[in-house]
Amino acid sequence: DLIRKKSKDGDYKFSLKFLSQLLYEYYNKKVIILIDEYDTPIISAYTNRYYDEAIEFFKNFYSTALKDNEFLLFGVMTGITRVAKEGIFSGLNNLDVYTILDEKFADSFGLTESDVNNALNEYKLVDNTADVKEWYNGYKFSNYEIYNPWSIIKYLNTKKLDTYWINTSGNDMINEVLDLSDEHIFGELINLVNNSNTEQYIDKNMTFDSLSIQDSIWTLLLLSGYLTVAEKTEDDLYMLKIPNKEIYSFFKDTFIERFGKKNVGIFKNLLRTLKKCEITGNNSFETYLRKILITNASYYDMGTNEALYHTFILGLLSGLDGEYFNHSNQENGLGRPDMVLEPRDKHLPGFILEFKVVNSLDNIDKKLDEAIKQIEAKEYKAQLSERGITNILGIAIVFHGKELKIKYKSL
């Protein structure tokens, strides 16, 4: 009778409490409620513009189940954001919240090294331990190094290293916040792709309403597993990094897809012509770079800011990471070249890139000559030569709005 009455009423907001009542009356025991990813529907509501309606529903749905529920023994919830700040548990007492930044339960957010080693041994995959660690390890919670559990389970099943977790998680909210990124955040993300760390303020009480604030992207990326803590520097200040190869592939592909690959053919030709040292002329590196710049970059985004052009090229060339080490603004010779592409295979050509910006096309040839002379005078090829690379090209790129011109020289 109780079931028929509730079904007729369609009282969905109170359905979780109703279910616990049914279980209690049948088993004569108080129930344990486990809710995984409690905030997933709220994230979906946020990205699809019905956030306020969703919050109103879940206030009743969750609170009635966990607050003043005489049939409840205890409840456990997991999610990205701290529940206390979401406003859907108003008045809920005795709530303990633990995040990846806390010590307690730090080894429970994933698989530990011991867990993974035992599993690899069980599946006779011990020889692949180093590769598995490179792909799925890297999360640091308190003093524990943690592996992504979903990816490990999938790997044990397929015995193939691949991007499992990234391909199953919802990236809509990440992409939306990336759309709000200013040039500073954009530059920091590209630096991360190029194996650097970034020091950022982490708001432990972040809510969805605050996602319009630029700094919230770092908290979101950390709490959702796209970044991890390299070290804590001060109160609420953390050095962040990309944890492993699986997540690195997401950042690289996201950048290429969103900022450099509206035309797949142009992007592939850009990398192909550079590797073949086809720098200028018809269908050259210069040709394809100009097309990408015209298609993807706003003049008002770039203007006369050399750093933004630098960041833009840095992101595009991250597509070479399998064949090249990309050194950006690192000491070399007698100075700091803008970019050095060091081939992993010494038989491939090495590249030294220097960027300049002019406010008049009349000055572009003069700036090109200055950049080439700078590469030579400051001996930027020193490290590449020391490492046995003999084919080295110095490339000067001068920008003016969406226009550019390139000059190069064998060093």
N, C-alpha and C positions, 0 to 999 in steps of 0.2 A: 504493500500500500504506500509506503514511504517513497519507494522508487517511482511508482506511477505518478504520485503527486508532484514530485520534483521534476520529472520528465515533462509533465504537462506545463508546469510553470516556466521551464527553461531558465532556471536561476543560475546561469553559468558563472557569475561572479563568485558564488559561494559553493561551487561544485567540488573544489578540493577539500574543503572542510566537510562537505556532505559525504565524500568518499571515505574520509577518515572515520566518520561516524558509522558508516556501514561496516567497515572493517572491524571497528571496536565492538559493535553489537554482535558480529558473527563470531569473532575469535575471543571476545572478552579480554582483550589486551589493548593497551594504548599503542598507538601506531608511531612509526618513525617515518618522517617525510623527507625524501631526498630529491632535491631539485637541481639538476645540472644546467648550467648556462641560463640561469634565471633571466638574464638581461638580453638574451638573443631576440625575443619578440620586441623588446623596447628599442633595440638597435634598428631592427627592421622598420619599426614605426617612425623612428627618427629620420632614417634615410628616405622613407616614402611619404613623409609629411603628414603623419597623423599621430604625432608624439603625444599631444595633450589628451587625446581620446584614449590612447593606450595606457597612459599613466593613471587615468581615472579608473579604468577597468582593473588594472593590476593592483591598485591600492586595496580593493576589496578581495580580489582573487588570492593574493599572497597573505595579506594581513589577517583575514578571517581564519586562514589555515594555521597561522603561526602565532596569533595573538588571541588570548582568551579561548583557546580551543581545548575543551576539557577532554578530548579524545587523543590528544597529542602527547607523546613522551618527549621527543625532541625533534628538531629539524636541522638539516644541513643544506646549504645552498652554495653554488659556485657561480662565478661570473667575472666580468672584467672590472666593473666599477664597484665602488664601496656602497653597499646597500643603504647605509645610514643616511647618505646624502641625497638619495634619489626621491625622497618624499613619499615612497610607497609603503613605508613601514612606520608611519607616524604613531608614536605611543608604544611601540614594541619594546619591551623590557628584556633584560638579560641577553642582549645580543653581543656576541663576540665576533670580531672581524679580524681575519688574518690575510695578509697579502704576501706577494713574493718579496716584499721588502722587509718582512718580519722574520725573526729567527724561528719562532715556533711553527712547526709543520713545514719548514722549508724543504725537507726531503720528500714531501708528499705531493708536490706539484708536478711531478713527472717521475721518470725512472732514474735511479742512481747508477753510478758506474758499476757497482756490484751487480745490480739487477740486470744490466745489459750484458755484462760479461758472462753471467750465468746463462742467460738466454742464448747468446751466441755459441756458447759451449754445447748447450743442449741441441741446437740446430746444426752443429758441426760447421760453424761459420767463423771460428776463432781467427782464421787467417785474414779476415776482413775487418778486424777490430779497429785498426787505424782509420780506414775509410769511413766506417760507420760513425766514428767519433767526429771526423771532419764534417760529415753531412748533418748529423742530428744532435750532437752535443753542444756545449758552449753556453748554456744557460747557467747563470750563477745566482743561486738563491741562498743568502747567508753564506755559509762556508761549503755549500754543496754544489757540485757540478751536476746538472740535470740534463737528461736526454728527453726529446719529444716522444711521448709514449705512443701516439698514433703512428708516427713515422716508423718507429722501431717495430711495431706490430706488423705493419704493412711490409716492411723490409724482410722480416722473418718469413712472411708468407710468400713473397715474390722472389726473394734473394736478389733483388735488383735495386741499386741506389737510384732514387728518383725523388721528385718533389711531391710527397704524399699529403702532408698537412696543409700546405699552401693551396693545393688544388681542391681541398674540401672545405676550408674555412671561408666565411663570407668576407669579401674585401670591399664591399660597397661603402662602408663608413670610412675605411682607410682612404679609398679613392676620393671620397667627397672632401675629406679634410685636406688631402693633397691638392685638390683644386683651389683651396684657400691659401696655399703656401705663397709667401712672399719670396723675394729673391734671396733673402738671408737663409730661410729654411731650405729653399731649393738648393743653395750652395752647400749647406750642411749635409743634406741627403746625398749629394753627389760625392762629398768627401767620405761619407760612410761607405759608399759603394767602392771607393778607392782605398779601402782598408784603413781609414782613419777613425778616431773616436770623436765624440762630441760631448761637451759638458753642458748639461741642461738642468733647469729647475723641474722637479717632478711634483706635481700637485696630487697628493695622496687622496684628496677628497674631490677629485674631478667628477663633474656631472655632465650629462649630455648637453645641457643648456650652455655649458662653457666651451663647447667645441668650436664656436666662432672665434674664440680667442686663439691667436696663432700658437702660443706656447703649449696649448693643450695637446698638440699633435705628438709631442715627445712622451707625455704621460700615456696617451692612447697606444702608441707604438710599443712602449715598454710593457704595459699591463696586458696587452693582447698578444705578446709573444714575438713581435717582429724585431725587437731590440732586447738587449740584456745589459745588466750592470757590469761594467769593467771594474769600477771602484767607486766608493762614496767619497766625495771630496770635502763637502761641508753639509750642514743640515739642509736637507731637501735638494742638494746639488749632487748630481751623479754623472760620472763619465759613462757614456753609453756606447755600445758597439753592436754590430751585426753578429749574432751568435754563431752561425754555422753556414755551410754551403747551401743548404736548402733555402734559408731565408735570404741569403745573398742573391740567389737566382731571382727571387721575387722583386727585390729592389732594382736589380739590373734590368729585368724584363719590363717592370713597371715604368722605369724612366724611359727606356727605348720606345715602349708602346705609347706612352702618353706625351712625350716631348720630342721624340726623334724619329718615329716610324709611322707617320701617317701614310707614307708611301713605302712599303716594304722594299720594293726594288731599288729605290733611290738610296735607302739606308745601306743595303747590302753592297751596292756599287760604291758607296763612299768608302767602306772598309776595304773592299777588294782593290780599288785603285790605289789606296794608300799603301797597302802591302806590296803591290806591284811597282811602287814608286812612279806611278803615273800621276804626277802632282798637278801639272798645268796642261792647258790645251783642250781639245775637244774630248768630251766624255771622260774627264779627269776628276781627281779628288776635288779640285777647285770647283768644277762644274756642279758636282753633287752636293758639296757643302753649301754652295750658293742657293741651290734649290731648297734644301732643308731649311736654311735660314729664312728664306722668303716665305716658306709655307708655315713654319712653326713659331718664329720669333717676331714679336711686336717691336717696332722701332722705339716705342715709348718704354718698353721693358728694358731695352738695351741702352739706347741713347749713346752717351759717351763713356759709359762705365766699362772699362776693360775687364774688370773682375767678372761681370755677367757673361761676356763673350767667352771668357776663360772657362767659367762653370758650364756653359752650354756645350762647348767642345769636349770638355772633360767627361760629361755625361754621354755624349755620342760615342766617344772612343772607348767607353767602358765595354762596348761590344767586342773589344779585342782582348779581353782579360784572359782568355784561354791561351793566347799566344804571346802576350806582352805583359810586362809589369809597367804600370803607369805611375811615374814619379812626378808629382805636381809641386812646384815651388820648393824643391829640395836643393840643398847645397850641392854644387857640382862645379868643378873647375874653380874659377875665380868669382863665382856669383851664384845666383839662383835662377836657372832657366824656368820659363813658365811651365813647360811640360817636357818630359823625356819619356819616350816609349822604348823600353829595353826589351828586346826579344828574348823569349825563354830558350829558343833555339838560336845559337850564335851564328848560324848560317843565314838567318833572316836579317833584313836591314833594320837598323836602329834609327829613331827619329828624334830630333830636338826641335821643339816648336816654340816660337816666340810670337806673342800677340801684341798688336798696337792698335790704337784707335785714333782716327783723325776727324776733325770737324769740317774738312773740305776735301773733296776728291782731288784737288790740285796738289795736295801734299802726300798723296798715297804712295807714289814711287819713291819719294825721298824717305818716307818712313820704312818702306820695305828694305831699302839699302842700309838704313841705320840698324834695323833688326838683324840682318845678315851679318853686318860688321860686329855687332854685339855678341852674337853667337860665337864668332871666330875669336874676337879679342879676349873674351872671358873664358875661352877654352872649355866650353860647355860639354865638349865631347869626351873630356878626360876619363870619366868613370866608365863610359861605354868602351872606350879603347882599352882601359885596364882590364876589362872583363872579356877581352878577346873578340869584340865585335868590330869588324873591319869596314863593313858597308854602312856608313852613317850619313844621313841627310839632315842638313839644317833647313828648317822650313819657317819662313816669316809669313804671317797672316795679318794683314791690316784691314780693319773694319771701318765702314762708314755707314751707320744706320743698318739697312739690310743689304748693303753692297759690301763686297770684299775683293781683295786681290792677294795673290800668293806669289812668292818668289822663293826659290830653293837653291841649295848649293850642296854639292858633295864635299864632305869634310875629311 
